[in-house]
Amino acid sequence: MRHNDRVSTPNFGQPDRVVIVGGGPGGYEAALVAAQLGATVTVVDSDGLGGSAVVTDCVPSKTLIATAELMTDLSGAPELGVSFEDHEGDSADHVVVDLDRVNRRVMKLAADQSADIGRRLEREGVRVVRGFGRLDGTDRVVVELTEGGTETIEADAVLLATGAAPRTLPTAEPDGERILTWEQVYDLTEAPSRLIVVGSGVTGAEFASAYMSLGIEVVLVSSRDRVLPGEDADAATVLEDVLKRRGMEVLSKSRMESVTRAGDEVTVTLTDGRTVQGSHCLLALGSVPKTAELGLETAGVVLDEGGFVRVDRVSRTSARGVYAAGDCTGVLMLASVAAMQGRIAMWHFLGDAVTPLDLKQVSSNVFTAPEIATVGWQQKAIDAGEIPAETVRLDLAGNPRAKMQGVHDGFVKLFCRPGTGIIIGGVVVGPRASELVHPISIAVAESLTVDQMAHAFTVYPSMSGSIAEAARRLHHGPT
C-alpha cells in the first residue's frame, strides 16, 4: 500500500453504510434517499455528477432541442401573420443559428446542473469521492482516485449505477471532428453543411429533427422500414411524413457498412454498395453498458448476453447486498427509470415501504418536432392480443387551440379496458407532448376510467381538451 492509499474501517453499530458507484440519476437519487433514511452514503463518481444524462446526453441534447423548437415555431410564423424584416424594412429570408454559441450555452447549462447536484449532495451529508470504483467482493469498493492512489471503502450495500456509452463499430470509428457520437456534437463550432445521421431510433431521430430545424441539411440512414421502429407505428408515420415534408432525406431499409473521412468530407457506405456523402456524420447506433473491469464476475454479479447487469424489480443483482440501477441494467434507458431504480434499491435495502418497478407506468417522450409521448400499454401489444383494449384516436387538426397555433400534425390516442373503461395507456403526438401526456400517466397509475377522465374540466381552448374528448368517445352508455 502506498503512503497516500487509504482504507476506511468498519463502524459496527453505526448507521448502514451505502456505497454508490456512479453519480448519474440512478446514483445521486439513490444517495438522496439513503441519506434521508439515515444511512452513511458515499458516491464514487468518475464522469461528473449527473452522469451522461446531465453532462453529455439528456440535458445537453434537450437544451439543443429547445433552440430547435424555437426555430420550428418561427418556421410557422408566416401562417400566423408574423414576418421578419431587416433594419431597412426588407423581408428577411431566414433566421440564422450560431451553433458555436448554442453549444456553449448547452455545455454551460450541463455544468451548472452538475454543480447543483453536487451542492445538494453536500447539503444532505453525502460524501463524494472522485475516481473509478470497482467491487472487491460484495462488501467493499476499491477506488482508483482521480487525485492519485486508492481508497477502499467498506459497505453494507453497494449500488452500481455506472451507465452506458455510445456504441461504435470498427468500421465506423468516431474521430471527434467529422465522425461523431452524440456526446461529441457539442464541440462543433460551425454548423455542418450536410449531416448524415446513422440510426433512426430515438437518439437518431431527435438529433436529425433538431439539426434540420436549425437549418442544416440532414440525411437520415435507417436500417428499418421506418423511423422509430420501437415506437407507436401511427406516431412514427406522422413524424416521418413531417420530416420528409420539411426537406429531410430519409433512407429506409439502408444498413450502414462503414463510415470514412477524406479531408472535410465523410462517406457513409451502405451494405448494398450505395454511398452517401456529407460534411459530418453522427453515429446513433445504440448504447453499450459500462460494466467492464468492475469486479462484477468475482463478486457474483451476473450479466446478460449484452453485458448488462441483471436485476429484479427491486433493483437487486444476483449478489447479496449489491444493487444496480440505470443504463447499466438495460431495463429501460430513461433517466426517470434510472432514478426510480435507485430510489427503489435504497427503500428496499433500508427497510422503507417499497413498490417494485412497474414499467407499464413509465411515461417516455421522443423530443422530435412533433414530440411523441407514450405511457402504459401500447398498440403493438394490443394488436398482438397481449391485452384486450378499446382504442380511440383523435387528430389534433380538429382541436381549436391547435388551429390557432397553426398545428396540423399530431393526435391523441387512448387505450382502455373493455367493460370497465379503465385507462391502460396512451399516445400523444404534437407540440409539448411531454407535458400533455401527464394526465394520461396519472390515469394509468391510478387506474382511472375514461369517464373519470372525461368528467374532469379542461381549459377551453387547450390541447388537453383533446384528451378529454378522446375519453368521452370511449364512453359506453347504459345498455
C-alpha positions in Angstrom: 0.0 0.0 0.0 1.4 3.4 -1.0 1.6 6.2 1.5 -1.4 8.0 0.0 -3.6 4.9 0.0 -6.4 5.0 2.5 -8.7 2.3 4.0 -11.9 3.1 5.8 -12.5 1.0 8.9 -15.8 -0.8 9.8 -18.1 1.1 12.2 -20.1 -1.6 13.9 -23.3 -0.5 15.5 -23.3 2.7 13.4 -25.7 3.6 10.5 -25.8 1.4 7.4 -23.0 2.2 5.0 -24.1 2.6 1.4 -21.6 3.0 -1.4 -22.8 4.1 -4.8 -20.6 3.6 -7.9 -21.7 6.2 -10.4 -23.1 9.7 -10.0 -25.9 9.7 -12.6 -29.6 9.8 -11.9 -29.7 6.3 -10.6 -26.8 7.1 -8.3 -27.5 10.6 -7.0 -31.2 10.0 -6.5 -30.4 6.8 -4.6 -27.9 8.7 -2.5 -30.5 11.3 -1.5 -33.0 8.6 -0.4 -30.3 6.7 1.6 -29.2 9.9 3.3 -32.8 10.8 4.1 -33.3 7.4 5.7 -30.2 7.8 7.9 -27.5 5.9 6.1 -23.9 6.9 5.7 -23.6 7.4 2.0 -20.6 7.6 -0.3 -20.9 8.3 -4.1 -17.9 7.3 -6.2 -18.0 9.3 -9.4 -15.7 9.4 -12.4 -17.7 11.1 -15.1 -19.2 14.2 -13.4 -22.2 14.3 -11.1 -25.3 13.8 -13.1 -23.7 11.2 -15.3 -24.3 11.1 -19.0 -27.9 12.2 -18.5 -26.7 15.6 -17.3 -23.2 16.0 -18.6 -23.2 14.6 -22.1 -26.7 13.3 -23.0 -30.1 14.2 -21.8 -29.6 17.8 -20.5 -27.3 18.9 -23.4 -29.4 17.3 -26.1 -32.7 18.7 -24.8 -31.1 22.1 -24.4 -30.1 21.9 -28.1 -33.6 20.8 -29.0 -35.0 23.8 -27.1 -33.3 26.1 -29.6 -34.5 23.8 -32.4 -38.1 24.1 -31.1 -37.9 27.9 -31.3 -36.7 27.6 -34.9 -39.6 25.2 -35.6 -42.1 27.7 -34.2 -40.5 30.5 -36.2 -40.9 28.5 -39.4 -44.6 28.5 -38.9 -44.8 32.2 -38.2 -45.8 33.4 -41.7 -49.0 31.3 -41.4 -49.8 33.1 -38.2 -49.3 36.5 -39.8 -45.8 37.1 -38.5 -43.0 38.1 -40.8 -39.4 39.2 -40.3 -37.8 42.3 -41.8 -34.2 43.6 -41.7 -33.4 47.1 -40.4 -34.1 48.6 -43.8 -37.6 47.2 -43.9 -36.8 44.5 -46.5 -38.1 41.0 -45.9 -35.6 38.7 -44.1 -35.3 35.3 -45.8 -34.3 33.3 -42.7 -33.1 33.3 -39.2 -29.5 32.2 -38.7 -28.4 30.0 -35.8 -24.9 30.5 -34.3 -24.1 26.8 -33.5 -21.0 27.7 -31.5 -23.0 30.0 -29.2 -25.7 27.4 -28.9 -23.2 24.7 -27.9 -21.5 26.9 -25.4 -24.9 27.6 -23.7 -25.6 23.8 -23.9 -22.4 22.9 -22.0 -22.7 25.7 -19.5 -26.2 24.6 -18.5 -25.0 21.0 -18.2 -22.1 22.1 -16.0 -24.4 24.2 -13.9 -26.8 21.3 -13.4 -24.0 19.0 -12.4 -22.7 21.6 -9.9 -26.3 21.9 -8.5 -26.4 18.2 -7.9 -23.0 18.3 -6.1 -24.2 21.1 -3.8 -27.4 19.2 -3.0 -25.5 16.0 -2.1 -23.2 18.1 0.1 -26.1 19.6 1.9 -27.5 16.2 2.6 -24.2 14.9 4.1 -23.3 12.6 1.2 -19.6 12.2 0.6 -18.4 12.3 -3.0 -15.2 10.5 -4.0 -13.7 11.3 -7.4 -12.4 8.2 -9.1 -13.1 4.9 -10.7 -14.7 2.4 -8.3 -14.8 -1.4 -8.6 -16.1 -4.2 -6.3 -13.8 -6.1 -4.0 -16.2 -8.8 -3.1 -19.7 -7.6 -2.1 -18.9 -5.5 0.9 -16.2 -3.1 -0.2 -15.4 -0.8 -3.1 -11.8 -0.1 -4.2 -11.5 3.4 -5.8 -8.7 4.5 -8.1 -8.7 8.1 -7.0 -8.6 10.8 -9.6 -6.0 12.6 -7.5 -3.8 9.5 -7.3 -3.7 6.5 -5.1 -6.5 4.2 -4.0 -9.1 4.1 -1.3 -11.0 1.1 0.0 -14.5 1.8 1.3 -16.4 -0.7 3.4 -20.1 -1.1 2.5 -23.2 -2.8 3.9 -24.8 -2.3 0.5 -23.4 -1.3 -2.9 -25.4 0.3 -5.7 -23.9 0.0 -9.2 -25.0 3.0 -11.4 -22.2 3.1 -14.0 -24.4 3.9 -17.0 -23.7 3.2 -20.7 -21.7 4.7 -23.5 -22.4 5.2 -27.2 -21.9 2.1 -29.3 -19.4 2.3 -32.1 -18.2 -0.2 -34.8 -14.7 -0.9 -36.1 -15.9 0.2 -39.5 -17.3 3.5 -38.1 -14.9 4.9 -35.6 -15.6 8.4 -34.4 -12.8 11.0 -34.7 -14.5 13.7 -32.7 -14.3 16.2 -35.6 -16.3 14.9 -38.6 -17.4 11.5 -37.4 -19.2 12.0 -34.1 -21.1 10.2 -31.3 -23.9 12.1 -29.7 -21.6 13.0 -26.9 -19.2 14.8 -29.2 -21.5 17.0 -31.2 -21.2 19.9 -28.7 -17.6 20.5 -29.7 -18.8 21.8 -33.1 -18.1 25.5 -33.6 -19.6 25.7 -37.1 -22.8 24.2 -38.5 -22.4 21.1 -40.7 -23.3 21.8 -44.4 -24.7 18.3 -44.7 -25.2 16.0 -41.8 -25.6 12.3 -42.2 -27.3 10.7 -39.1 -26.9 6.9 -38.9 -29.6 5.3 -36.8 -33.3 6.0 -36.7 -34.0 5.1 -33.1 -34.9 7.8 -30.5 -31.4 9.4 -30.4 -31.0 9.5 -34.2 -34.5 10.8 -34.8 -34.1 13.5 -32.1 -30.8 14.8 -33.4 -31.9 14.6 -37.1 -35.1 16.6 -36.3 -33.2 19.1 -34.2 -30.4 19.8 -36.7 -32.8 20.1 -39.6 -34.8 22.7 -37.5 -31.6 24.6 -37.1 -31.3 24.9 -40.8 -28.9 22.1 -41.5 -29.3 19.7 -44.4 -29.9 16.2 -42.9 -29.8 12.7 -44.3 -31.2 10.0 -42.0 -30.0 6.5 -42.6 -32.4 3.9 -41.2 -31.9 0.1 -41.4 -35.6 -0.4 -40.7 -38.6 0.3 -42.9 -39.5 3.4 -40.9 -38.1 5.8 -38.3 -38.6 5.0 -34.6 -39.2 1.3 -35.1 -39.8 0.8 -31.4 -42.5 3.5 -31.1 -46.2 3.6 -31.9 -46.5 3.0 -35.7 -49.0 5.7 -36.2 -46.8 8.2 -34.4 -43.7 7.2 -36.3 -45.6 7.6 -39.6 -46.7 11.1 -38.7 -43.1 12.1 -37.7 -41.5 10.6 -40.8 -44.1 12.4 -43.0 -43.3 15.7 -41.3 -39.5 15.2 -41.6 -39.8 14.4 -45.3 -42.2 17.3 -45.9 -39.7 19.7 -44.3 -36.9 18.5 -46.5 -35.1 15.7 -44.8 -33.9 12.8 -46.9 -34.8 9.5 -45.2 -33.1 6.4 -46.5 -35.2 3.5 -45.3 -34.0 -0.2 -45.3 -30.5 1.1 -45.6 -27.9 -0.5 -43.4 -24.6 1.2 -42.8 -21.4 -0.8 -43.7 -18.8 1.8 -42.9 -18.0 5.5 -42.4 -14.8 7.0 -43.7 -13.4 10.5 -43.9 -11.3 12.2 -46.5 -10.4 15.8 -45.5 -13.6 17.7 -45.0 -15.9 15.1 -46.4 -17.3 11.9 -44.9 -18.7 9.0 -46.8 -21.2 6.5 -45.5 -21.1 3.3 -47.4 -24.2 1.1 -47.3 -24.3 -2.7 -47.4 -25.9 -2.6 -50.8 -22.9 -0.6 -52.2 -24.6 2.8 -52.3 -22.7 5.7 -50.8 -23.8 8.9 -49.1 -21.5 12.0 -48.8 -21.7 14.8 -46.3 -19.6 17.2 -44.2 -20.3 15.3 -40.9 -21.7 12.0 -39.7 -23.5 11.5 -36.4 -23.5 7.9 -35.2 -26.6 6.9 -33.3 -26.1 3.1 -33.0 -27.3 2.4 -29.5 -25.5 2.0 -26.2 -23.2 -0.4 -24.5 -23.1 -0.8 -20.7 -20.2 0.3 -18.7 -19.7 -2.9 -16.8 -16.2 -3.9 -17.7 -13.4 -4.1 -15.1 -15.8 -3.5 -12.2 -15.0 -6.8 -10.5 -18.6 -8.0 -11.1 -17.9 -11.6 -12.0 -15.7 -12.3 -9.0 -18.4 -10.7 -6.8 -21.1 -13.0 -8.2 -22.9 -10.3 -10.2 -24.5 -11.9 -13.2 -24.5 -10.1 -16.6 -26.8 -10.9 -19.5 -25.5 -11.6 -23.0 -25.3 -7.9 -23.8 -23.1 -7.2 -20.8 -25.9 -5.5 -18.8 -26.4 -6.2 -15.1 -29.3 -8.5 -14.4 -31.7 -7.0 -11.7 -35.1 -7.8 -10.3 -37.9 -5.3 -9.8 -36.4 -4.0 -6.6 -33.0 -3.5 -8.2 -31.3 -6.5 -6.6 -28.5 -8.2 -8.5 -27.6 -11.9 -8.1 -25.0 -10.9 -5.4 -26.3 -10.3 -1.9 -26.1 -6.7 -0.9 -25.3 -5.5 -4.4 -28.0 -3.5 -6.3 -27.9 -1.8 -9.7 -29.8 1.0 -11.4 -29.9 2.9 -14.6 -28.5 2.2 -18.1 -26.0 -0.4 -16.9 -29.0 -2.7 -16.3 -30.6 -2.2 -19.7 -34.1 -2.3 -18.2 -35.3 0.9 -19.9 -32.8 3.6 -20.8 -34.5 6.6 -19.4 -33.2 9.0 -16.7 -36.6 8.7 -14.9 -36.3 4.9 -14.8 -32.7 5.1 -13.5 -33.7 7.4 -10.7 -36.6 5.2 -9.7 -34.5 2.1 -9.8 -32.0 3.8 -7.5 -34.7 5.0 -5.1 -36.3 1.6 -5.0 -32.9 0.0 -4.2 -32.4 2.2 -1.2 -36.0 1.9 0.0 -35.6 -1.9 -0.2 -32.3 -2.2 1.5 -33.1 0.3 4.3 -36.4 -1.3 5.1 -38.7 1.5 3.9 -42.0 1.0 2.1 -41.3 0.0 -1.5 -43.3 -0.8 -4.6 -41.5 -2.9 -7.3 -40.7 -1.2 -10.6 -43.7 -1.3 -13.0 -42.6 -0.4 -16.5 -46.3 -0.1 -17.5 -46.5 3.1 -15.6 -43.4 4.7 -17.2 -44.1 7.7 -19.4 -41.5 8.5 -22.1 -41.0 11.1 -24.8 -39.2 11.4 -28.1 -38.1 15.1 -28.4 -38.6 15.5 -32.1 -40.9 18.0 -33.8 -43.6 17.0 -33.3 -42.9 15.2 -30.0 -44.1 11.7 -29.3 -45.1 10.8 -25.8 -46.3 7.4 -24.6 -47.3 5.7 -21.4 -48.7 2.3 -20.4 -49.8 -0.4 -22.8 -49.3 0.3 -26.5 -50.9 -0.5 -29.8 -48.4 -3.2 -30.8 -49.1 -5.3 -27.7 -52.9 -4.8 -28.1 -52.8 -5.8 -31.7 -50.8 -8.9 -30.7 -53.5 -9.9 -28.3 -51.4 -9.5 -25.1 -54.2 -7.5 -23.5 -57.8 -6.7 -24.7 -58.4 -3.0 -25.1 -60.6 -0.4 -26.9 -58.9 2.3 -28.8 -59.7 5.8 -30.0 -57.5 8.2 -32.0 -58.3 11.9 -32.2 -56.3 14.1 -34.6 -55.1 17.4 -33.2 -56.1 19.2 -36.5 -59.6 19.5 -35.2 -58.5 21.0 -31.9 -59.4 24.7 -31.6 -56.1 25.7 -29.9 -54.2 23.7 -32.5 -55.9 25.6 -35.2 -55.0 28.9 -33.5 -51.3 27.9 -33.2 -51.1 26.6 -36.7 -50.6 23.0 -35.6 -51.6 20.5 -38.3 -49.8 17.3 -37.3 -50.4 15.1 -34.3 -53.0 13.1 -32.4 -54.2 11.8 -29.1 -54.7 8.1 -28.7 -56.2 6.4 -25.6 -56.5 2.7 -24.7 -58.9 1.4 -22.1 -60.1 -2.0 -20.9 -63.4 -3.2 -22.4 -66.3 -3.1 -19.9 -64.6 -1.3 -17.1 -63.2 1.6 -19.2 -60.0 1.7 -17.1 -57.3 3.6 -19.0 -54.3 1.4 -19.6 -52.2 3.5 -21.9 -52.0 6.4 -24.4 -50.0 8.2 -27.0 -49.7 11.9 -27.7 -48.1 13.3 -30.8 -47.8 17.1 -31.1 -46.0 20.2 -29.6 -45.1 19.7 -26.0 -46.4 16.1 -25.9 -44.1 15.5 -23.0 -46.3 17.8 -20.9 -49.7 16.7 -22.4 -49.1 13.0 -21.6 -49.1 13.7 -17.8 -52.8 13.4 -17.2 -52.8 10.1 -19.0 -49.9 9.0 -16.9 -51.9 9.8 -13.8 -54.9 7.9 -15.1 -52.7 4.8 -15.8 -51.0 4.9 -12.4 -54.3 5.4 -10.5 -56.5 3.1 -12.7 -58.9 5.9 -13.6 -61.7 5.3 -16.1 -62.4 7.1 -19.3 -65.5 8.6 -17.6 -63.4 10.0 -14.7 -61.0 11.5 -17.3 -63.9 12.9 -19.3 -65.6 14.5 -16.4 -62.6 16.4 -15.3 -62.7 20.0 -16.5 -60.2 21.2 -19.1 -59.4 24.7 -20.2 -61.1 26.0 -23.4 -59.3 26.3 -25.7 -56.5 23.9 -24.9 -54.6 21.0 -26.4 -55.5 19.0 -23.3 -59.2 19.3 -24.4 -58.4 16.6 -27.0 -57.5 14.1 -24.2 -60.9 14.7 -22.5 -62.6 14.4 -25.9 -60.9 11.1 -26.6 -62.0 9.8 -23.2 -65.6 10.9 -24.0 -65.5 9.0 -27.2 -64.7 5.8 -25.3 -67.8 6.1 -23.0 -70.4 3.4 -23.2 -73.9 4.4 -22.3 -76.4 2.3 -20.5 -77.5 -0.9 -22.3 
